[in-house]
Amino acid sequence: MTPQEFIAYWLDAHERGEQMSWGDIASLTHETQVGVFGFCLCEDTEPIHYPYSDCPPPSEPRFI
C-alpha cells in the first residue's frame, strides 16, 4: 500500500469509527502520520531524536 493509499484508507476508516491496530501504528512514517493526524512527533523533538527516517530536517517545512 502506498503512503497515499494508507492515508486515504485511514481517513475514511476514521469516519466509520474504526481504530488503528498497534501494527498500523507501528507502520506509520512522517508522511502518513501527518496525512492521517495532521502532525508528526518529529515536529516537537530534537533532530537526533526523530521517530521516523523520513522526518525532514529542521530547515525544511515539517508539514506535508
CHARMM-style PDB file with segment names, atoms N, HN, CA, C and O in Angstrom:
ATOM      1  N   MET     1       0.848  -1.168   0.000  1.00  0.00      PROA
ATOM      2  CA  MET     1       0.000   0.000   0.000  1.00  0.00      PROA
ATOM      3  C   MET     1       0.898   1.237   0.000  1.00  0.00      PROA
ATOM      4  O   MET     1       1.846   1.323   0.781  1.00  0.00      PROA
ATOM      5  N   THR     2       0.602   2.172  -0.860  1.00  0.00      PROA
ATOM      6  HN  THR     2      -0.168   2.103  -1.494  1.00  0.00      PROA
ATOM      7  CA  THR     2       1.384   3.405  -0.924  1.00  0.00      PROA
ATOM      8  C   THR     2       1.007   4.298   0.257  1.00  0.00      PROA
ATOM      9  O   THR     2      -0.048   4.110   0.863  1.00  0.00      PROA
ATOM     10  N   PRO     3       1.862   5.269   0.587  1.00  0.00      PROA
ATOM     11  CA  PRO     3       1.501   6.196   1.666  1.00  0.00      PROA
ATOM     12  C   PRO     3       0.175   6.909   1.404  1.00  0.00      PROA
ATOM     13  O   PRO     3      -0.610   7.114   2.330  1.00  0.00      PROA
ATOM     14  N   GLN     4      -0.076   7.281   0.171  1.00  0.00      PROA
ATOM     15  HN  GLN     4       0.562   7.115  -0.581  1.00  0.00      PROA
ATOM     16  CA  GLN     4      -1.319   7.970  -0.157  1.00  0.00      PROA
ATOM     17  C   GLN     4      -2.529   7.056   0.041  1.00  0.00      PROA
ATOM     18  O   GLN     4      -3.573   7.509   0.509  1.00  0.00      PROA
ATOM     19  N   GLU     5      -2.401   5.777  -0.310  1.00  0.00      PROA
ATOM     20  HN  GLU     5      -1.553   5.409  -0.691  1.00  0.00      PROA
ATOM     21  CA  GLU     5      -3.488   4.820  -0.100  1.00  0.00      PROA
ATOM     22  C   GLU     5      -3.729   4.595   1.399  1.00  0.00      PROA
ATOM     23  O   GLU     5      -4.874   4.509   1.845  1.00  0.00      PROA
ATOM     24  N   PHE     6      -2.641   4.500   2.165  1.00  0.00      PROA
ATOM     25  HN  PHE     6      -1.711   4.569   1.802  1.00  0.00      PROA
ATOM     26  CA  PHE     6      -2.738   4.316   3.609  1.00  0.00      PROA
ATOM     27  C   PHE     6      -3.487   5.491   4.234  1.00  0.00      PROA
ATOM     28  O   PHE     6      -4.386   5.299   5.053  1.00  0.00      PROA
ATOM     29  N   ILE     7      -3.110   6.705   3.841  1.00  0.00      PROA
ATOM     30  HN  ILE     7      -2.379   6.861   3.176  1.00  0.00      PROA
ATOM     31  CA  ILE     7      -3.745   7.916   4.365  1.00  0.00      PROA
ATOM     32  C   ILE     7      -5.227   7.932   3.996  1.00  0.00      PROA
ATOM     33  O   ILE     7      -6.079   8.162   4.855  1.00  0.00      PROA
ATOM     34  N   ALA     8      -5.536   7.691   2.728  1.00  0.00      PROA
ATOM     35  HN  ALA     8      -4.844   7.504   2.030  1.00  0.00      PROA
ATOM     36  CA  ALA     8      -6.932   7.705   2.282  1.00  0.00      PROA
ATOM     37  C   ALA     8      -7.756   6.658   3.016  1.00  0.00      PROA
ATOM     38  O   ALA     8      -8.888   6.926   3.420  1.00  0.00      PROA
ATOM     39  N   TYR     9      -7.192   5.463   3.189  1.00  0.00      PROA
ATOM     40  HN  TYR     9      -6.273   5.245   2.861  1.00  0.00      PROA
ATOM     41  CA  TYR     9      -7.907   4.407   3.897  1.00  0.00      PROA
ATOM     42  C   TYR     9      -8.228   4.830   5.322  1.00  0.00      PROA
ATOM     43  O   TYR     9      -9.364   4.684   5.770  1.00  0.00      PROA
ATOM     44  N   TRP    10      -7.238   5.353   6.037  1.00  0.00      PROA
ATOM     45  HN  TRP    10      -6.315   5.472   5.672  1.00  0.00      PROA
ATOM     46  CA  TRP    10      -7.460   5.689   7.443  1.00  0.00      PROA
ATOM     47  C   TRP    10      -8.306   6.936   7.637  1.00  0.00      PROA
ATOM     48  O   TRP    10      -8.995   7.044   8.651  1.00  0.00      PROA
ATOM     49  N   LEU    11      -8.281   7.860   6.724  1.00  0.00      PROA
ATOM     50  HN  LEU    11      -7.720   7.772   5.900  1.00  0.00      PROA
ATOM     51  CA  LEU    11      -9.194   8.996   6.826  1.00  0.00      PROA
ATOM     52  C   LEU    11     -10.635   8.519   6.679  1.00  0.00      PROA
ATOM     53  O   LEU    11     -11.521   8.972   7.405  1.00  0.00      PROA
ATOM     54  N   ASP    12     -10.866   7.612   5.746  1.00  0.00      PROA
ATOM     55  HN  ASP    12     -10.147   7.244   5.157  1.00  0.00      PROA
ATOM     56  CA  ASP    12     -12.195   7.040   5.555  1.00  0.00      PROA
ATOM     57  C   ASP    12     -12.577   6.142   6.731  1.00  0.00      PROA
ATOM     58  O   ASP    12     -13.708   6.204   7.213  1.00  0.00      PROA
ATOM     59  N   ALA    13     -11.652   5.315   7.192  1.00  0.00      PROA
ATOM     60  HN  ALA    13     -10.733   5.265   6.801  1.00  0.00      PROA
ATOM     61  CA  ALA    13     -11.913   4.403   8.309  1.00  0.00      PROA
ATOM     62  C   ALA    13     -12.251   5.179   9.579  1.00  0.00      PROA
ATOM     63  O   ALA    13     -13.108   4.761  10.358  1.00  0.00      PROA
ATOM     64  N   HSD    14     -11.582   6.298   9.784  1.00  0.00      PROA
ATOM     65  HN  HSD    14     -10.885   6.637   9.151  1.00  0.00      PROA
ATOM     66  CA  HSD    14     -11.864   7.129  10.960  1.00  0.00      PROA
ATOM     67  C   HSD    14     -13.314   7.619  10.936  1.00  0.00      PROA
ATOM     68  O   HSD    14     -13.978   7.665  11.971  1.00  0.00      PROA
ATOM     69  N   GLU    15     -13.792   7.982   9.752  1.00  0.00      PROA
ATOM     70  HN  GLU    15     -13.252   7.944   8.912  1.00  0.00      PROA
ATOM     71  CA  GLU    15     -15.187   8.425   9.610  1.00  0.00      PROA
ATOM     72  C   GLU    15     -16.159   7.299   9.975  1.00  0.00      PROA
ATOM     73  O   GLU    15     -17.261   7.561  10.456  1.00  0.00      PROA
ATOM     74  N   ARG    16     -15.755   6.054   9.748  1.00  0.00      PROA
ATOM     75  HN  ARG    16     -14.859   5.840   9.357  1.00  0.00      PROA
ATOM     76  CA  ARG    16     -16.596   4.893  10.080  1.00  0.00      PROA
ATOM     77  C   ARG    16     -16.410   4.451  11.526  1.00  0.00      PROA
ATOM     78  O   ARG    16     -17.063   3.506  11.968  1.00  0.00      PROA
ATOM     79  N   GLY    17     -15.533   5.117  12.267  1.00  0.00      PROA
ATOM     80  HN  GLY    17     -15.002   5.885  11.907  1.00  0.00      PROA
ATOM     81  CA  GLY    17     -15.316   4.788  13.668  1.00  0.00      PROA
ATOM     82  C   GLY    17     -14.297   3.691  13.921  1.00  0.00      PROA
ATOM     83  O   GLY    17     -14.187   3.199  15.044  1.00  0.00      PROA
ATOM     84  N   GLU    18     -13.547   3.298  12.890  1.00  0.00      PROA
ATOM     85  HN  GLU    18     -13.636   3.697  11.978  1.00  0.00      PROA
ATOM     86  CA  GLU    18     -12.516   2.272  13.065  1.00  0.00      PROA
ATOM     87  C   GLU    18     -11.295   2.859  13.756  1.00  0.00      PROA
ATOM     88  O   GLU    18     -11.034   4.059  13.674  1.00  0.00      PROA
ATOM     89  N   GLN    19     -10.557   2.001  14.433  1.00  0.00      PROA
ATOM     90  HN  GLN    19     -10.769   1.026  14.500  1.00  0.00      PROA
ATOM     91  CA  GLN    19      -9.330   2.419  15.103  1.00  0.00      PROA
ATOM     92  C   GLN    19      -8.146   1.636  14.552  1.00  0.00      PROA
ATOM     93  O   GLN    19      -8.287   0.496  14.110  1.00  0.00      PROA
ATOM     94  N   MET    20      -6.979   2.266  14.587  1.00  0.00      PROA
ATOM     95  HN  MET    20      -6.865   3.193  14.946  1.00  0.00      PROA
ATOM     96  CA  MET    20      -5.765   1.608  14.119  1.00  0.00      PROA
ATOM     97  C   MET    20      -5.336   0.521  15.097  1.00  0.00      PROA
ATOM     98  O   MET    20      -5.488   0.654  16.312  1.00  0.00      PROA
ATOM     99  N   SER    21      -4.796  -0.557  14.532  1.00  0.00      PROA
ATOM    100  HN  SER    21      -4.673  -0.665  13.545  1.00  0.00      PROA
ATOM    101  CA  SER    21      -4.187  -1.592  15.365  1.00  0.00      PROA
ATOM    102  C   SER    21      -2.776  -1.133  15.718  1.00  0.00      PROA
ATOM    103  O   SER    21      -2.262  -0.176  15.139  1.00  0.00      PROA
ATOM    104  N   TRP    22      -2.157  -1.822  16.671  1.00  0.00      PROA
ATOM    105  HN  TRP    22      -2.574  -2.600  17.141  1.00  0.00      PROA
ATOM    106  CA  TRP    22      -0.763  -1.500  17.006  1.00  0.00      PROA
ATOM    107  C   TRP    22       0.135  -1.700  15.789  1.00  0.00      PROA
ATOM    108  O   TRP    22       1.112  -0.972  15.617  1.00  0.00      PROA
ATOM    109  N   GLY    23      -0.183  -2.670  14.950  1.00  0.00      PROA
ATOM    110  HN  GLY    23      -0.977  -3.262  15.090  1.00  0.00      PROA
ATOM    111  CA  GLY    23       0.605  -2.889  13.735  1.00  0.00      PROA
ATOM    112  C   GLY    23       0.520  -1.720  12.782  1.00  0.00      PROA
ATOM    113  O   GLY    23       1.518  -1.326  12.178  1.00  0.00      PROA
ATOM    114  N   ASP    24      -0.687  -1.156  12.643  1.00  0.00      PROA
ATOM    115  HN  ASP    24      -1.498  -1.476  13.133  1.00  0.00      PROA
ATOM    116  CA  ASP    24      -0.856   0.023  11.791  1.00  0.00      PROA
ATOM    117  C   ASP    24      -0.096   1.219  12.358  1.00  0.00      PROA
ATOM    118  O   ASP    24       0.542   1.971  11.620  1.00  0.00      PROA
ATOM    119  N   ILE    25      -0.172   1.381  13.668  1.00  0.00      PROA
ATOM    120  HN  ILE    25      -0.690   0.770  14.267  1.00  0.00      PROA
ATOM    121  CA  ILE    25       0.549   2.482  14.313  1.00  0.00      PROA
ATOM    122  C   ILE    25       2.050   2.308  14.132  1.00  0.00      PROA
ATOM    123  O   ILE    25       2.766   3.281  13.899  1.00  0.00      PROA
ATOM    124  N   ALA    26       2.526   1.072  14.238  1.00  0.00      PROA
ATOM    125  HN  ALA    26       1.944   0.282  14.427  1.00  0.00      PROA
ATOM    126  CA  ALA    26       3.960   0.803  14.070  1.00  0.00      PROA
ATOM    127  C   ALA    26       4.430   1.053  12.645  1.00  0.00      PROA
ATOM    128  O   ALA    26       5.617   1.287  12.417  1.00  0.00      PROA
ATOM    129  N   SER    27       3.517   1.008  11.687  1.00  0.00      PROA
ATOM    130  HN  SER    27       2.553   0.818  11.871  1.00  0.00      PROA
ATOM    131  CA  SER    27       3.916   1.212  10.290  1.00  0.00      PROA
ATOM    132  C   SER    27       3.856   2.674   9.859  1.00  0.00      PROA
ATOM    133  O   SER    27       4.137   2.987   8.702  1.00  0.00      PROA
ATOM    134  N   LEU    28       3.495   3.572  10.772  1.00  0.00      PROA
ATOM    135  HN  LEU    28       3.267   3.318  11.712  1.00  0.00      PROA
ATOM    136  CA  LEU    28       3.449   4.992  10.423  1.00  0.00      PROA
ATOM    137  C   LEU    28       4.824   5.520  10.044  1.00  0.00      PROA
ATOM    138  O   LEU    28       5.847   5.054  10.547  1.00  0.00      PROA
ATOM    139  N   THR    29       4.829   6.490   9.160  1.00  0.00      PROA
ATOM    140  HN  THR    29       3.998   6.868   8.752  1.00  0.00      PROA
ATOM    141  CA  THR    29       6.027   7.251   8.800  1.00  0.00      PROA
ATOM    142  C   THR    29       5.674   8.720   9.017  1.00  0.00      PROA
ATOM    143  O   THR    29       4.536   9.038   9.360  1.00  0.00      PROA
ATOM    144  N   HSD    30       6.627   9.603   8.822  1.00  0.00      PROA
ATOM    145  HN  HSD    30       7.552   9.344   8.543  1.00  0.00      PROA
ATOM    146  CA  HSD    30       6.329  11.036   8.926  1.00  0.00      PROA
ATOM    147  C   HSD    30       5.177  11.394   7.981  1.00  0.00      PROA
ATOM    148  O   HSD    30       4.207  12.037   8.382  1.00  0.00      PROA
ATOM    149  N   GLU    31       5.300  10.974   6.740  1.00  0.00      PROA
ATOM    150  HN  GLU    31       6.089  10.451   6.414  1.00  0.00      PROA
ATOM    151  CA  GLU    31       4.297  11.320   5.728  1.00  0.00      PROA
ATOM    152  C   GLU    31       2.907  10.811   6.103  1.00  0.00      PROA
ATOM    153  O   GLU    31       1.931  11.554   6.002  1.00  0.00      PROA
ATOM    154  N   THR    32       2.807   9.554   6.535  1.00  0.00      PROA
ATOM    155  HN  THR    32       3.600   8.950   6.617  1.00  0.00      PROA
ATOM    156  CA  THR    32       1.489   9.007   6.852  1.00  0.00      PROA
ATOM    157  C   THR    32       0.930   9.582   8.152  1.00  0.00      PROA
ATOM    158  O   THR    32      -0.280   9.776   8.266  1.00  0.00      PROA
ATOM    159  N   GLN    33       1.783   9.855   9.123  1.00  0.00      PROA
ATOM    160  HN  GLN    33       2.766   9.698   9.031  1.00  0.00      PROA
ATOM    161  CA  GLN    33       1.284  10.433  10.369  1.00  0.00      PROA
ATOM    162  C   GLN    33       0.731  11.835  10.124  1.00  0.00      PROA
ATOM    163  O   GLN    33      -0.331  12.175  10.645  1.00  0.00      PROA
ATOM    164  N   VAL    34       1.428  12.643   9.349  1.00  0.00      PROA
ATOM    165  HN  VAL    34       2.291  12.367   8.927  1.00  0.00      PROA
ATOM    166  CA  VAL    34       0.930  13.985   9.028  1.00  0.00      PROA
ATOM    167  C   VAL    34      -0.351  13.875   8.204  1.00  0.00      PROA
ATOM    168  O   VAL    34      -1.293  14.638   8.423  1.00  0.00      PROA
ATOM    169  N   GLY    35      -0.396  12.937   7.262  1.00  0.00      PROA
ATOM    170  HN  GLY    35       0.369  12.317   7.085  1.00  0.00      PROA
ATOM    171  CA  GLY    35      -1.581  12.776   6.425  1.00  0.00      PROA
ATOM    172  C   GLY    35      -2.814  12.364   7.194  1.00  0.00      PROA
ATOM    173  O   GLY    35      -3.911  12.840   6.901  1.00  0.00      PROA
ATOM    174  N   VAL    36      -2.659  11.488   8.172  1.00  0.00      PROA
ATOM    175  HN  VAL    36      -1.767  11.101   8.410  1.00  0.00      PROA
ATOM    176  CA  VAL    36      -3.802  10.984   8.944  1.00  0.00      PROA
ATOM    177  C   VAL    36      -4.143  11.893  10.110  1.00  0.00      PROA
ATOM    178  O   VAL    36      -5.312  12.209  10.331  1.00  0.00      PROA
ATOM    179  N   PHE    37      -3.124  12.319  10.866  1.00  0.00      PROA
ATOM    180  HN  PHE    37      -2.175  12.062  10.687  1.00  0.00      PROA
ATOM    181  CA  PHE    37      -3.372  13.052  12.110  1.00  0.00      PROA
ATOM    182  C   PHE    37      -3.119  14.552  12.025  1.00  0.00      PROA
ATOM    183  O   PHE    37      -3.529  15.295  12.918  1.00  0.00      PROA
ATOM    184  N   GLY    38      -2.453  15.012  10.969  1.00  0.00      PROA
ATOM    185  HN  GLY    38      -2.120  14.409  10.243  1.00  0.00      PROA
ATOM    186  CA  GLY    38      -2.194  16.440  10.817  1.00  0.00      PROA
ATOM    187  C   GLY    38      -0.957  16.938  11.536  1.00  0.00      PROA
ATOM    188  O   GLY    38      -0.709  18.144  11.554  1.00  0.00      PROA
ATOM    189  N   PHE    39      -0.173  16.053  12.129  1.00  0.00      PROA
ATOM    190  HN  PHE    39      -0.375  15.074  12.114  1.00  0.00      PROA
ATOM    191  CA  PHE    39       1.068  16.438  12.802  1.00  0.00      PROA
ATOM    192  C   PHE    39       1.982  15.211  12.836  1.00  0.00      PROA
ATOM    193  O   PHE    39       1.555  14.095  12.542  1.00  0.00      PROA
ATOM    194  N   CYS    40       3.217  15.434  13.191  1.00  0.00      PROA
ATOM    195  HN  CYS    40       3.564  16.341  13.430  1.00  0.00      PROA
ATOM    196  CA  CYS    40       4.172  14.347  13.368  1.00  0.00      PROA
ATOM    197  C   CYS    40       4.955  14.609  14.647  1.00  0.00      PROA
ATOM    198  O   CYS    40       5.218  15.758  15.003  1.00  0.00      PROA
ATOM    199  N   LEU    41       5.320  13.546  15.323  1.00  0.00      PROA
ATOM    200  HN  LEU    41       5.106  12.613  15.034  1.00  0.00      PROA
ATOM    201  CA  LEU    41       6.085  13.674  16.560  1.00  0.00      PROA
ATOM    202  C   LEU    41       7.433  14.352  16.346  1.00  0.00      PROA
ATOM    203  O   LEU    41       7.980  14.920  17.291  1.00  0.00      PROA
ATOM    204  N   CYS    42       7.983  14.311  15.138  1.00  0.00      PROA
ATOM    205  HN  CYS    42       7.538  13.849  14.371  1.00  0.00      PROA
ATOM    206  CA  CYS    42       9.283  14.937  14.902  1.00  0.00      PROA
ATOM    207  C   CYS    42       9.204  16.459  14.987  1.00  0.00      PROA
ATOM    208  O   CYS    42      10.233  17.126  15.101  1.00  0.00      PROA
ATOM    209  N   GLU    43       8.001  17.010  14.934  1.00  0.00      PROA
ATOM    210  HN  GLU    43       7.165  16.469  14.842  1.00  0.00      PROA
ATOM    211  CA  GLU    43       7.847  18.464  14.987  1.00  0.00      PROA
ATOM    212  C   GLU    43       8.155  19.018  16.376  1.00  0.00      PROA
ATOM    213  O   GLU    43       8.404  20.215  16.527  1.00  0.00      PROA
ATOM    214  N   ASP    44       8.139  18.161  17.378  1.00  0.00      PROA
ATOM    215  HN  ASP    44       7.937  17.190  17.256  1.00  0.00      PROA
ATOM    216  CA  ASP    44       8.402  18.599  18.752  1.00  0.00      PROA
ATOM    217  C   ASP    44       9.662  17.983  19.340  1.00  0.00      PROA
ATOM    218  O   ASP    44       9.848  18.017  20.556  1.00  0.00      PROA
ATOM    219  N   THR    45      10.528  17.423  18.511  1.00  0.00      PROA
ATOM    220  HN  THR    45      10.378  17.396  17.523  1.00  0.00      PROA
ATOM    221  CA  THR    45      11.721  16.757  19.020  1.00  0.00      PROA
ATOM    222  C   THR    45      12.981  17.358  18.437  1.00  0.00      PROA
ATOM    223  O   THR    45      12.944  18.098  17.454  1.00  0.00      PROA
ATOM    224  N   GLU    46      14.074  17.032  19.050  1.00  0.00      PROA
ATOM    225  HN  GLU    46      14.104  16.430  19.849  1.00  0.00      PROA
ATOM    226  CA  GLU    46      15.380  17.439  18.535  1.00  0.00      PROA
ATOM    227  C   GLU    46      15.726  16.563  17.333  1.00  0.00      PROA
ATOM    228  O   GLU    46      15.275  15.420  17.258  1.00  0.00      PROA
ATOM    229  N   PRO    47      16.523  17.079  16.390  1.00  0.00      PROA
ATOM    230  CA  PRO    47      16.863  16.295  15.194  1.00  0.00      PROA
ATOM    231  C   PRO    47      17.467  14.919  15.486  1.00  0.00      PROA
ATOM    232  O   PRO    47      17.296  14.004  14.681  1.00  0.00      PROA
ATOM    233  N   ILE    48      18.145  14.751  16.575  1.00  0.00      PROA
ATOM    234  HN  ILE    48      18.284  15.495  17.229  1.00  0.00      PROA
ATOM    235  CA  ILE    48      18.754  13.437  16.825  1.00  0.00      PROA
ATOM    236  C   ILE    48      17.756  12.431  17.381  1.00  0.00      PROA
ATOM    237  O   ILE    48      18.083  11.254  17.532  1.00  0.00      PROA
ATOM    238  N   HSD    49      16.540  12.884  17.688  1.00  0.00      PROA
ATOM    239  HN  HSD    49      16.274  13.840  17.566  1.00  0.00      PROA
ATOM    240  CA  HSD    49      15.521  12.006  18.257  1.00  0.00      PROA
ATOM    241  C   HSD    49      14.338  11.789  17.317  1.00  0.00      PROA
ATOM    242  O   HSD    49      13.257  11.423  17.779  1.00  0.00      PROA
ATOM    243  N   TYR    50      14.508  12.001  16.037  1.00  0.00      PROA
ATOM    244  HN  TYR    50      15.386  12.298  15.662  1.00  0.00      PROA
ATOM    245  CA  TYR    50      13.396  11.834  15.105  1.00  0.00      PROA
ATOM    246  C   TYR    50      12.865  10.413  15.159  1.00  0.00      PROA
ATOM    247  O   TYR    50      13.645   9.462  15.114  1.00  0.00      PROA
ATOM    248  N   PRO    51      11.544  10.253  15.254  1.00  0.00      PROA
ATOM    249  CA  PRO    51      10.977   8.916  15.340  1.00  0.00      PROA
ATOM    250  C   PRO    51      10.928   8.174  14.006  1.00  0.00      PROA
ATOM    251  O   PRO    51      10.809   6.949  13.987  1.00  0.00      PROA
ATOM    252  N   TYR    52      11.017   8.894  12.904  1.00  0.00      PROA
ATOM    253  HN  TYR    52      11.114   9.889  12.920  1.00  0.00      PROA
ATOM    254  CA  TYR    52      10.914   8.270  11.583  1.00  0.00      PROA
ATOM    255  C   TYR    52      12.081   8.692  10.706  1.00  0.00      PROA
ATOM    256  O   TYR    52      12.595   9.804  10.825  1.00  0.00      PROA
ATOM    257  N   SER    53      12.487   7.800   9.833  1.00  0.00      PROA
ATOM    258  HN  SER    53      12.070   6.897   9.736  1.00  0.00      PROA
ATOM    259  CA  SER    53      13.622   8.091   8.963  1.00  0.00      PROA
ATOM    260  C   SER    53      13.288   9.160   7.924  1.00  0.00      PROA
ATOM    261  O   SER    53      14.195   9.789   7.378  1.00  0.00      PROA
ATOM    262  N   ASP    54      11.991   9.378   7.641  1.00  0.00      PROA
ATOM    263  HN  ASP    54      11.255   8.868   8.085  1.00  0.00      PROA
ATOM    264  CA  ASP    54      11.632  10.370   6.625  1.00  0.00      PROA
ATOM    265  C   ASP    54      11.264  11.733   7.219  1.00  0.00      PROA
ATOM    266  O   ASP    54      10.703  12.571   6.514  1.00  0.00      PROA
ATOM    267  N   CYS    55      11.569  11.972   8.500  1.00  0.00      PROA
ATOM    268  HN  CYS    55      12.025  11.290   9.073  1.00  0.00      PROA
ATOM    269  CA  CYS    55      11.334  13.298   9.078  1.00  0.00      PROA
ATOM    270  C   CYS    55      12.239  14.315   8.379  1.00  0.00      PROA
ATOM    271  O   CYS    55      13.435  14.070   8.221  1.00  0.00      PROA
ATOM    272  N   PRO    56      11.676  15.455   7.958  1.00  0.00      PROA
ATOM    273  CA  PRO    56      12.508  16.448   7.274  1.00  0.00      PROA
ATOM    274  C   PRO    56      13.448  17.143   8.247  1.00  0.00      PROA
ATOM    275  O   PRO    56      13.155  17.228   9.440  1.00  0.00      PROA
ATOM    276  N   PRO    57      14.572  17.639   7.749  1.00  0.00      PROA
ATOM    277  CA  PRO    57      15.495  18.376   8.615  1.00  0.00      PROA
ATOM    278  C   PRO    57      14.834  19.679   9.083  1.00  0.00      PROA
ATOM    279  O   PRO    57      13.878  20.146   8.465  1.00  0.00      PROA
ATOM    280  N   PRO    58      15.341  20.262  10.169  1.00  0.00      PROA
ATOM    281  CA  PRO    58      14.733  21.482  10.723  1.00  0.00      PROA
ATOM    282  C   PRO    58      14.626  22.632   9.740  1.00  0.00      PROA
ATOM    283  O   PRO    58      13.753  23.486   9.896  1.00  0.00      PROA
ATOM    284  N   SER    59      15.488  22.684   8.729  1.00  0.00      PROA
ATOM    285  HN  SER    59      16.197  21.991   8.602  1.00  0.00      PROA
ATOM    286  CA  SER    59      15.450  23.797   7.772  1.00  0.00      PROA
ATOM    287  C   SER    59      14.321  23.674   6.752  1.00  0.00      PROA
ATOM    288  O   SER    59      14.065  24.615   6.000  1.00  0.00      PROA
ATOM    289  N   GLU    60      13.644  22.530   6.715  1.00  0.00      PROA
ATOM    290  HN  GLU    60      13.852  21.766   7.326  1.00  0.00      PROA
ATOM    291  CA  GLU    60      12.555  22.320   5.755  1.00  0.00      PROA
ATOM    292  C   GLU    60      11.207  22.318   6.472  1.00  0.00      PROA
ATOM    293  O   GLU    60      11.140  22.031   7.667  1.00  0.00      PROA
ATOM    294  N   PRO    61      10.135  22.637   5.748  1.00  0.00      PROA
ATOM    295  CA  PRO    61       8.805  22.592   6.372  1.00  0.00      PROA
ATOM    296  C   PRO    61       8.496  21.188   6.891  1.00  0.00      PROA
ATOM    297  O   PRO    61       8.862  20.197   6.258  1.00  0.00      PROA
ATOM    298  N   ARG    62       7.835  21.101   8.021  1.00  0.00      PROA
ATOM    299  HN  ARG    62       7.538  21.906   8.535  1.00  0.00      PROA
ATOM    300  CA  ARG    62       7.541  19.806   8.628  1.00  0.00      PROA
ATOM    301  C   ARG    62       6.233  19.198   8.153  1.00  0.00      PROA
ATOM    302  O   ARG    62       6.067  17.979   8.198  1.00  0.00      PROA
ATOM    303  N   PHE    63       5.304  20.026   7.699  1.00  0.00      PROA
ATOM    304  HN  PHE    63       5.439  21.016   7.662  1.00  0.00      PROA
ATOM    305  CA  PHE    63       4.010  19.506   7.256  1.00  0.00      PROA
ATOM    306  C   PHE    63       4.064  19.177   5.783  1.00  0.00      PROA
ATOM    307  O   PHE    63       4.632  19.922   4.984  1.00  0.00      PROA
ATOM    308  N   ILE    64       3.469  18.055   5.431  1.00  0.00      PROA
ATOM    309  HN  ILE    64       3.007  17.450   6.080  1.00  0.00      PROA
ATOM    310  CA  ILE    64       3.448  17.640   4.023  1.00  0.00      PROA
ATOM    311  C   ILE    64       2.186  18.176   3.376  1.00  0.00      PROA
ATOM    312  OT1 ILE    64       1.956  17.949   2.189  1.00  0.00      PROA
TER     313      ILE     64
END
